[in-house]
Amino acid sequence: MRFISAIQFHAYKFYVNSYVDLKSMIGQPWKKVETIWLPLLPEIGFNTVRWIVNGRYEEGEIAIVKQTLAADDIVLEIGTGLGFVSSYCSAKIGSDRVFTFEGNPLNVAMANKVFEKNQVSPKLKNAVLGMGSGMVDFPVDEQHRLGSSMLREGKMRPVPLVDLNETIRVLQPTYLVMDIEGAEYNILKMISMQSIVKLQFELHPAVLGKAKCNEIFMILKAGGFMMDDKLCHGNNFYCYKTRKEN
């Protein structure tokens, strides 16, 4: 059985790589997913490319955002990644209403290419959001570039640290989006929601463990957020509350 599964996987990998090679040969190393052009490049890794090829890249996250994003929202995204969600939000509500932060400079460079391809220009900053300001070491792994500060792999590079709660105070976002590979626990432990009334985040139980995952939901409940079970998709969750903090 394992032998058959291995054959199937290698056949699938051959298909994906052949598709990417063909697109590159004809000068079109891009594929559209949910109206957004995404790159088909080896440097973003096979596990990312394959989800783009089959049109299911970040499908849980984008399914929630599609149903909950309103024209008057101001989006704060923590963890830009390839720039998929921030591109989608910018196309829907305008680039001037989307702010996104990414610690990995390799992702920042790629996201800027994605923004240019999709003719959007959300406000992207190469920085880590946390407590205080200054500089902080961030692991940059060229083989696994979509990882976060919770995954201590790769060469450490200094990146700016920007105060999370001051950023929220200044930008007054209504919608917080996070996919940061386990660092969602640290963010939700320190955050003052202020103007935020919508929250979409991916939970990473394999990184955090059961106790921290349960604590996250307790923090949200204590902060007046309710979960919409109908919109949740796998480990992607959507929470909301009916009024802003004073």
C-alpha positions as CSV (number, residue, x, y, z in Angstrom):
1,M,0.0,0.0,0.0
2,R,2.8,2.4,0.9
3,F,4.5,1.5,-2.4
4,I,1.4,2.4,-4.4
5,S,1.0,5.7,-2.4
6,A,4.7,6.5,-3.1
7,I,4.1,6.0,-6.9
8,Q,1.0,8.2,-6.8
9,F,2.9,10.9,-5.0
10,H,5.8,10.9,-7.4
11,A,3.4,10.9,-10.4
12,Y,1.6,13.9,-8.9
13,K,4.8,15.7,-8.2
14,F,5.9,15.0,-11.8
15,Y,2.6,16.5,-13.0
16,V,3.0,19.6,-10.9
17,N,6.6,20.2,-11.9
18,S,5.8,19.6,-15.6
19,Y,3.0,22.1,-15.4
20,V,5.3,24.7,-13.7
21,D,8.0,24.0,-16.3
22,L,5.6,24.5,-19.2
23,K,4.3,27.8,-17.8
24,S,7.8,29.0,-17.4
25,M,8.8,28.0,-20.9
26,I,5.9,30.0,-22.4
27,G,6.8,33.0,-20.2
28,Q,3.7,32.8,-17.9
29,P,4.9,31.5,-14.5
30,W,1.6,32.5,-12.9
31,K,-1.7,30.9,-12.1
32,K,-4.9,32.7,-11.0
33,V,-6.5,31.6,-7.8
34,E,-9.8,33.3,-6.7
35,T,-9.1,36.2,-9.2
36,I,-5.5,36.7,-7.9
37,W,-2.4,35.8,-9.9
38,L,0.1,33.8,-7.9
39,P,3.6,32.8,-8.8
40,L,4.7,29.3,-10.0
41,L,8.3,29.5,-9.0
42,P,10.6,26.7,-7.5
43,E,11.9,29.1,-4.8
44,I,8.5,29.2,-3.0
45,G,8.6,25.4,-2.5
46,F,6.8,22.4,-3.9
47,N,4.3,22.3,-1.1
48,T,3.2,25.8,-1.9
49,V,3.3,25.5,-5.6
50,R,1.1,22.4,-5.7
51,W,-1.7,24.1,-3.9
52,I,-1.5,27.0,-6.3
53,V,-1.6,24.6,-9.3
54,N,-4.7,22.8,-8.0
55,G,-6.4,26.1,-7.2
56,R,-6.7,25.4,-3.5
57,Y,-4.0,27.7,-2.0
58,E,-5.1,29.0,1.4
59,E,-8.7,27.9,0.5
60,G,-10.0,28.0,4.0
61,E,-8.6,31.4,4.7
62,I,-9.9,33.0,1.5
63,A,-13.3,31.3,1.8
64,I,-13.9,33.1,5.1
65,V,-12.5,36.4,3.9
66,K,-14.7,36.3,0.8
67,Q,-17.9,35.9,2.9
68,T,-17.0,38.4,5.6
69,L,-15.1,41.3,4.1
70,A,-17.1,44.5,3.8
71,A,-16.5,47.6,1.7
72,D,-16.0,49.7,4.8
73,D,-13.5,47.4,6.5
74,I,-9.9,48.3,7.2
75,V,-7.7,45.2,7.1
76,L,-4.7,44.5,9.3
77,E,-2.9,41.3,8.1
78,I,-0.1,39.8,10.2
79,G,1.9,37.4,8.0
80,T,1.8,38.6,4.4
81,G,3.3,35.4,3.0
82,L,3.0,35.5,-0.8
83,G,0.5,38.5,-0.6
84,F,-2.5,36.4,-1.6
85,V,-5.0,37.6,1.0
86,S,-3.8,41.2,1.0
87,S,-4.0,41.3,-2.8
88,Y,-7.6,39.9,-2.7
89,C,-8.6,42.4,0.0
90,S,-7.0,45.3,-1.9
91,A,-8.9,44.3,-5.1
92,K,-12.2,44.2,-3.2
93,I,-12.0,47.2,-0.9
94,G,-9.1,49.3,-2.2
95,S,-5.4,49.1,-1.4
96,D,-5.6,52.2,0.9
97,R,-7.7,50.1,3.3
98,V,-5.2,47.2,3.6
99,F,-2.1,47.1,5.8
100,T,0.1,44.0,6.0
101,F,3.2,43.0,8.0
102,E,5.8,40.3,7.2
103,G,8.9,39.4,9.0
104,N,10.6,37.5,6.3
105,P,12.4,39.8,3.7
106,L,12.2,37.0,1.1
107,N,8.4,37.0,1.4
108,V,8.3,40.7,1.2
109,A,10.2,40.7,-2.1
110,M,7.8,38.0,-3.5
111,A,4.7,39.7,-2.2
112,N,5.7,43.0,-4.0
113,K,5.9,41.0,-7.2
114,V,2.4,39.6,-6.6
115,F,1.1,43.1,-5.8
116,E,2.5,44.4,-9.1
117,K,1.1,41.5,-11.1
118,N,-2.3,42.1,-9.6
119,Q,-2.1,45.9,-9.9
120,V,-2.7,46.5,-6.2
121,S,-0.6,48.3,-3.6
122,P,-1.5,47.5,0.0
123,K,0.7,49.0,2.6
124,L,3.4,46.4,3.2
125,K,6.0,46.6,5.9
126,N,8.9,44.2,6.5
127,A,8.5,44.1,10.3
128,V,7.4,41.9,13.2
129,L,4.5,43.1,15.3
130,G,5.0,42.7,19.1
131,M,5.5,44.6,22.3
132,G,7.7,47.7,22.1
133,S,9.9,48.7,19.1
134,G,13.4,48.3,17.9
135,M,15.0,45.3,16.2
136,V,14.4,41.5,16.6
137,D,16.1,38.4,15.1
138,F,13.9,36.6,12.6
139,P,14.7,33.2,11.1
140,V,14.9,33.2,7.3
141,D,15.0,29.8,5.7
142,E,15.2,29.9,1.9
143,Q,13.9,26.4,1.7
144,H,10.9,27.1,4.0
145,R,10.3,30.7,3.5
146,L,6.6,30.8,4.5
147,G,7.5,29.8,8.1
148,S,7.2,32.3,11.0
149,S,9.1,33.3,14.1
150,M,7.7,30.3,15.9
151,L,9.7,28.0,13.6
152,R,13.3,28.6,14.7
153,E,15.0,27.4,11.5
154,G,17.2,29.2,9.0
155,K,19.6,32.1,9.4
156,M,18.7,34.7,11.9
157,R,18.3,38.2,10.4
158,P,17.5,41.4,12.3
159,V,14.2,42.9,11.3
160,P,12.3,45.9,12.7
161,L,10.0,45.3,15.7
162,V,6.9,47.5,15.6
163,D,4.5,47.9,18.5
164,L,1.3,45.9,17.9
165,N,-1.1,47.9,20.0
166,E,0.2,51.3,18.9
167,T,-0.2,50.1,15.3
168,I,-3.8,49.2,15.9
169,R,-4.4,52.6,17.6
170,V,-3.0,54.5,14.6
171,L,-4.5,52.4,11.8
172,Q,-7.9,51.7,13.5
173,P,-8.4,48.3,11.6
174,T,-11.7,46.6,11.8
175,Y,-10.6,43.2,10.5
176,L,-7.5,41.3,11.7
177,V,-6.2,38.4,9.5
178,M,-3.4,36.1,10.8
179,D,-1.6,33.1,9.4
180,I,1.7,33.1,11.3
181,E,2.4,29.4,11.9
182,G,1.8,29.3,15.7
183,A,2.7,32.9,16.6
184,E,-1.0,33.6,16.8
185,Y,-0.8,32.6,20.4
186,N,1.8,35.3,21.3
187,I,-0.2,37.9,19.4
188,L,-3.5,37.1,21.1
189,K,-1.8,37.1,24.5
190,M,-0.6,40.7,24.0
191,I,-3.2,42.3,21.8
192,S,-5.6,45.1,22.6
193,M,-8.3,44.7,20.0
194,Q,-9.5,48.3,20.2
195,S,-11.2,48.9,16.8
196,I,-11.1,45.3,15.6
197,V,-14.5,43.5,15.4
198,K,-13.6,40.7,12.9
199,L,-10.9,38.1,13.2
200,Q,-9.8,35.4,10.8
201,F,-6.9,33.3,11.8
202,E,-5.4,29.9,11.2
203,L,-4.7,27.8,14.3
204,H,-1.6,25.6,14.4
205,P,-2.2,22.8,17.0
206,A,0.9,20.9,15.9
207,V,3.0,23.9,16.9
208,L,1.1,25.1,19.9
209,G,-0.3,22.0,21.6
210,K,-3.8,21.6,23.0
211,A,-3.5,23.7,26.1
212,K,-2.4,26.9,24.2
213,C,-5.1,26.3,21.6
214,N,-7.7,26.2,24.3
215,E,-6.3,29.3,25.9
216,I,-6.6,31.2,22.6
217,F,-10.4,30.5,22.5
218,M,-10.7,31.5,26.2
219,I,-8.9,34.8,25.5
220,L,-11.2,35.5,22.5
221,K,-14.4,34.7,24.5
222,A,-13.2,36.9,27.4
223,G,-12.7,39.7,24.9
224,G,-16.3,39.5,23.7
225,F,-15.6,37.6,20.5
226,M,-18.0,34.9,19.2
227,M,-17.1,32.2,16.8
228,D,-19.1,31.6,13.6
229,D,-19.0,27.8,13.3
230,K,-20.6,27.9,9.9
231,L,-17.7,29.9,8.5
232,C,-14.9,27.9,10.1
233,H,-12.9,25.8,7.7
234,G,-10.6,23.2,9.1
235,N,-8.1,25.1,11.3
236,N,-9.2,28.4,9.9
237,F,-11.5,30.3,12.3
238,Y,-13.7,33.3,12.1
239,C,-14.7,35.3,15.2
240,Y,-16.6,38.6,15.6
241,K,-18.0,40.9,18.1
242,T,-20.8,43.5,17.8
243,R,-19.0,46.5,19.3
244,K,-15.5,48.0,19.5
245,E,-13.5,48.5,22.6
246,N,-13.6,52.0,24.1
